[in-house]
Amino acid sequence: MEPPPSSNGAFGGDTISPDILAEIPLFRRPVEVETHGSSAWAKSYRISLINDSGENEVYFMKARLVSVNITSRNFDSSLPYLMVSKSMLILRFQVSVGHHGREALKGEYESTLAIHNVQGDFSPKPVAQGSFGKLHNTHYYLCKFYELREELPEPLEFCAKVAALHDKSISPNGKFGFHVVTYNGDLPQDNGYIDTWEDFFTNGFNHMIKLNVERGGPWEEIEGLQSDMVSKVIPRLIRPLEINGRSIKPSLVHGDLWCGNTAVDTATDLPLVYDPSSFYAHNECEKISPECVQRY
């Protein structure tokens, strides 16, 4: 049996195979690929093609390899990131490998789509998500690329955008959860739909404890607290929010909102959030990291 094709051969050399690019409908035509410089972390390419109108179009692509922990402390996977641009049309092309890579990119696509459908100017516009046929177990996510200023958005404007997302979003079935698994970093979240916020929070807490034990081994201190958290603390703090006539609206949240996932769109000067791991939750589940608060 022949070994599966390697993604390194397709993305790591001096050129990128047009056959691989042709699996993306945007590039399903003759293309000319040439190197266009490099840096310590990326290689760049110039991609030329003739569109259906007979006009020449030139794209700019960057390829980067990044190691991330996917399933355990000792398992790393290389993820090439490709960026493609054409004058005003700029696309970000992200590639991942393996089951978790596929599910993570699917979750990112569906999360970004959900946010974009509620507030089109607050997240990138997703274009496509899928798997390569000619690259074994290799998957991609494609979205419009935005020139960003790597700075924190203006606080009042940013918080108003977050509040509007929570207020305008509507859970499709009135429940807490999401229709696909989303990943917070390399952690798959338990997003199964459920009626109450208490039950959803409890499921998520138990799921994270389970992941911690699976990946890091036994942890007596946290495992010893699990029972009391589930039977005493969570019901005492969360249950009163949903009894005696009180209720919580399931709101769409970004799911991983911190300063590394926010910036300013240079074209509009508006805040933009990206790399979400969304689900419908209590809106106050959307927290901002202490580092961001200090910088504000």
C-alpha positions as CSV (number, residue, x, y, z in Angstrom):
1,M,0.0,0.0,0.0
2,E,1.3,3.4,-0.9
3,P,1.7,5.9,1.9
4,P,-0.8,8.8,2.0
5,P,0.2,12.0,0.3
6,S,2.1,14.5,2.6
7,S,0.8,18.0,3.1
8,N,4.4,19.2,3.6
9,G,5.2,18.3,0.0
10,A,2.2,20.3,-1.3
11,F,2.8,23.4,0.9
12,G,6.4,23.3,2.1
13,G,8.4,23.5,-1.2
14,D,9.3,26.3,-3.5
15,T,5.9,26.1,-5.3
16,I,2.4,25.0,-4.5
17,S,0.8,22.4,-6.8
18,P,-1.9,23.8,-9.0
19,D,-3.6,20.4,-8.8
20,I,-4.1,21.0,-5.1
21,L,-5.3,24.6,-5.5
22,A,-7.7,23.4,-8.2
23,E,-9.7,21.6,-5.5
24,I,-10.8,25.1,-4.4
25,P,-13.4,26.3,-6.9
26,L,-11.8,29.8,-6.9
27,F,-8.6,28.3,-8.4
28,R,-10.3,25.7,-10.7
29,R,-8.5,27.1,-13.8
30,P,-4.9,27.4,-15.1
31,V,-2.7,29.2,-12.5
32,E,0.9,30.3,-12.5
33,V,2.7,30.0,-9.2
34,E,6.0,31.6,-8.3
35,T,7.8,32.3,-5.1
36,H,7.6,35.8,-3.8
37,G,10.0,36.0,-0.8
38,S,10.0,34.6,2.7
39,S,10.4,35.4,6.3
40,A,11.4,33.5,9.4
41,W,7.8,32.1,9.8
42,A,6.3,32.1,6.3
43,K,6.8,31.6,2.6
44,S,5.1,33.9,0.1
45,Y,3.8,33.1,-3.4
46,R,2.4,35.1,-6.4
47,I,-0.5,33.3,-8.1
48,S,-1.7,34.5,-11.5
49,L,-4.7,33.4,-13.5
50,I,-7.1,34.4,-16.2
51,N,-10.7,34.8,-15.1
52,D,-13.8,33.9,-17.1
53,S,-13.8,37.4,-18.7
54,G,-10.3,37.0,-20.0
55,E,-8.8,39.4,-17.5
56,N,-5.6,38.7,-15.6
57,E,-5.9,38.4,-11.8
58,V,-3.0,38.2,-9.4
59,Y,-3.2,36.7,-5.9
60,F,-0.8,36.9,-3.0
61,M,-0.4,33.8,-0.8
62,K,1.5,33.1,2.4
63,A,2.1,29.6,3.7
64,R,3.0,29.1,7.3
65,L,3.6,26.0,9.5
66,V,2.6,26.1,13.1
67,S,2.7,23.3,15.7
68,V,-0.3,22.9,18.0
69,N,-1.3,20.3,20.5
70,I,-4.3,18.4,19.1
71,T,-5.0,15.4,21.3
72,S,-2.5,15.0,24.0
73,R,0.6,16.5,25.6
74,N,2.9,14.6,23.2
75,F,1.0,14.8,19.9
76,D,1.8,17.8,17.7
77,S,0.4,18.5,14.2
78,S,1.6,21.0,11.7
79,L,-1.0,23.4,10.3
80,P,-0.2,25.4,7.2
81,Y,-1.9,28.8,7.0
82,L,-2.3,30.3,3.6
83,M,-3.4,33.9,2.8
84,V,-4.7,34.8,-0.6
85,S,-5.4,38.3,-1.8
86,K,-6.5,40.1,-5.0
87,S,-6.6,43.9,-4.8
88,M,-9.7,44.6,-2.8
89,L,-10.7,40.9,-2.5
90,I,-8.6,39.3,0.1
91,L,-9.0,35.8,1.4
92,R,-7.5,33.9,4.4
93,F,-6.9,30.3,3.7
94,Q,-6.3,28.0,6.7
95,V,-5.3,24.3,6.5
96,S,-5.4,21.7,9.2
97,V,-4.8,18.0,9.5
98,G,-6.5,15.1,11.3
99,H,-10.0,14.5,12.8
100,H,-9.6,17.3,15.4
101,G,-8.2,19.7,12.7
102,R,-11.3,19.0,10.5
103,E,-13.8,19.5,13.4
104,A,-12.0,22.6,14.7
105,L,-12.1,24.3,11.3
106,K,-15.8,23.2,10.8
107,G,-16.6,24.7,14.2
108,E,-14.7,28.0,13.4
109,Y,-16.6,28.2,10.0
110,E,-20.0,27.7,11.6
111,S,-19.3,30.0,14.5
112,T,-18.1,32.8,12.2
113,L,-21.1,32.3,10.0
114,A,-23.5,32.5,12.9
115,I,-21.9,35.8,14.1
116,H,-21.7,37.2,10.6
117,N,-25.4,36.5,10.0
118,V,-26.2,38.5,13.1
119,Q,-23.7,41.3,12.7
120,G,-22.0,41.4,9.3
121,D,-19.5,44.0,10.2
122,F,-18.3,42.4,13.5
123,S,-16.7,39.2,12.1
124,P,-15.0,38.0,8.9
125,K,-17.2,36.8,6.1
126,P,-16.7,33.0,5.8
127,V,-16.4,31.6,2.3
128,A,-15.9,27.8,2.5
129,Q,-14.8,24.9,4.6
130,G,-14.0,21.4,3.5
131,S,-11.4,18.7,3.0
132,F,-8.8,18.1,0.3
133,G,-9.2,15.0,-1.8
134,K,-5.5,14.8,-2.9
135,L,-4.0,15.5,0.5
136,H,-4.6,12.7,3.1
137,N,-6.7,13.9,6.1
138,T,-6.1,17.6,5.3
139,H,-8.8,20.2,5.6
140,Y,-9.3,23.9,5.0
141,Y,-11.2,27.0,6.0
142,L,-11.5,30.0,3.7
143,C,-12.8,33.4,4.6
144,K,-12.4,37.0,3.5
145,F,-9.2,38.5,4.7
146,Y,-9.2,41.9,6.5
147,E,-6.3,44.3,7.0
148,L,-6.2,44.7,10.8
149,R,-4.6,47.1,13.2
150,E,-3.3,44.9,16.0
151,E,-4.7,47.1,18.8
152,L,-7.6,47.0,21.1
153,P,-10.8,48.5,19.8
154,E,-12.3,51.6,21.4
155,P,-14.0,50.2,24.6
156,L,-17.5,51.7,24.3
157,E,-17.8,50.8,20.6
158,F,-16.5,47.3,21.2
159,C,-18.7,46.5,24.2
160,A,-21.8,47.9,22.3
161,K,-21.0,45.4,19.4
162,V,-20.7,42.5,21.9
163,A,-24.0,43.5,23.6
164,A,-25.8,43.8,20.2
165,L,-24.6,40.3,19.3
166,H,-26.1,38.9,22.5
167,D,-29.3,40.9,22.2
168,K,-30.0,40.3,18.5
169,S,-29.1,36.6,18.3
170,I,-31.8,34.0,18.6
171,S,-31.2,30.3,19.4
172,P,-32.8,28.3,16.6
173,N,-34.6,26.0,19.0
174,G,-34.7,28.2,22.1
175,K,-32.1,26.0,23.9
176,F,-28.5,26.4,25.1
177,G,-25.8,24.8,22.9
178,F,-24.7,24.8,19.3
179,H,-25.3,22.6,16.3
180,V,-21.6,21.5,15.9
181,V,-18.7,21.0,18.2
182,T,-16.5,24.1,18.6
183,Y,-13.0,24.2,19.9
184,N,-11.6,26.6,22.6
185,G,-7.9,26.3,21.6
186,D,-7.4,22.6,21.2
187,L,-10.3,21.7,23.6
188,P,-13.5,20.4,22.0
189,Q,-16.5,21.8,23.8
190,D,-19.7,19.9,24.8
191,N,-22.2,21.9,22.8
192,G,-25.2,19.5,22.9
193,Y,-28.4,21.4,23.0
194,I,-30.2,21.4,26.4
195,D,-33.1,23.3,28.0
196,T,-31.5,25.0,31.0
197,W,-28.4,27.0,31.5
198,E,-27.7,25.1,34.7
199,D,-27.6,21.8,32.8
200,F,-25.5,23.2,30.0
201,F,-23.0,24.7,32.4
202,T,-22.8,21.4,34.4
203,N,-22.3,19.3,31.2
204,G,-19.5,21.7,30.1
205,F,-17.8,21.6,33.5
206,N,-17.9,17.8,33.7
207,H,-16.6,17.6,30.1
208,M,-13.6,19.8,30.8
209,I,-12.7,17.7,33.9
210,K,-12.9,14.6,31.8
211,L,-10.6,16.1,29.2
212,N,-8.2,17.2,31.8
213,V,-7.9,13.6,33.2
214,E,-7.7,12.1,29.7
215,R,-4.9,14.4,28.6
216,G,-3.0,15.1,31.8
217,G,-3.7,12.2,34.0
218,P,-5.4,12.0,37.5
219,W,-5.7,15.2,39.5
220,E,-7.0,14.4,42.9
221,E,-7.6,17.9,44.0
222,I,-9.9,19.0,41.1
223,E,-11.5,15.6,40.9
224,G,-12.3,15.8,44.6
225,L,-14.0,19.1,44.1
226,Q,-16.1,17.9,41.1
227,S,-18.9,16.3,43.1
228,D,-19.4,19.4,45.4
229,M,-19.3,21.7,42.4
230,V,-22.0,19.8,40.6
231,S,-24.2,19.0,43.5
232,K,-23.8,22.2,45.6
233,V,-22.0,25.2,44.0
234,I,-23.6,25.2,40.5
235,P,-27.2,24.7,41.7
236,R,-26.8,27.3,44.4
237,L,-25.4,30.0,42.1
238,I,-27.1,29.2,38.8
239,R,-30.4,27.5,39.5
240,P,-32.0,30.7,41.1
241,L,-31.6,32.4,37.7
242,E,-34.1,30.1,36.1
243,I,-36.8,29.5,38.8
244,N,-39.8,31.4,40.2
245,G,-40.6,33.0,36.9
246,R,-37.0,34.0,36.0
247,S,-35.4,32.9,32.8
248,I,-32.2,33.3,30.8
249,K,-32.2,34.1,27.0
250,P,-29.8,31.8,25.2
251,S,-27.5,34.3,23.4
252,L,-24.9,33.7,20.8
253,V,-21.4,34.2,22.3
254,H,-18.0,34.4,20.6
255,G,-16.8,31.8,23.1
256,D,-13.1,32.7,23.2
257,L,-13.2,36.5,23.5
258,W,-9.8,37.9,24.5
259,C,-7.5,40.6,23.1
260,G,-5.7,38.1,20.8
261,N,-9.0,37.5,18.9
262,T,-10.0,41.2,18.5
263,A,-8.6,44.0,16.4
264,V,-9.7,47.0,14.3
265,D,-10.6,46.7,10.6
266,T,-8.5,49.3,8.8
267,A,-11.1,49.7,6.1
268,T,-13.9,50.7,8.5
269,D,-12.2,51.5,11.7
270,L,-14.7,49.2,13.4
271,P,-14.0,46.4,15.9
272,L,-13.6,42.9,14.4
273,V,-13.6,39.6,16.3
274,Y,-12.4,36.3,14.8
275,D,-11.4,32.7,15.7
276,P,-14.7,32.1,17.6
277,S,-15.8,28.9,19.4
278,S,-19.4,29.9,19.6
279,F,-22.5,28.5,21.3
280,Y,-25.8,29.9,22.7
281,A,-25.3,30.7,26.4
282,H,-26.0,33.1,29.2
283,N,-24.7,36.4,27.8
284,E,-22.5,36.9,30.9
285,C,-20.6,33.8,29.9
286,E,-18.8,36.1,27.4
287,K,-15.9,37.3,29.5
288,I,-12.9,39.3,28.5
289,S,-9.5,38.2,29.9
290,P,-7.9,40.2,32.8
291,E,-5.0,41.1,30.5
292,C,-7.4,42.9,28.1
293,V,-9.2,44.6,31.0
294,Q,-5.8,45.9,32.3
295,R,-4.9,47.2,28.8
296,Y,-8.2,49.0,28.6
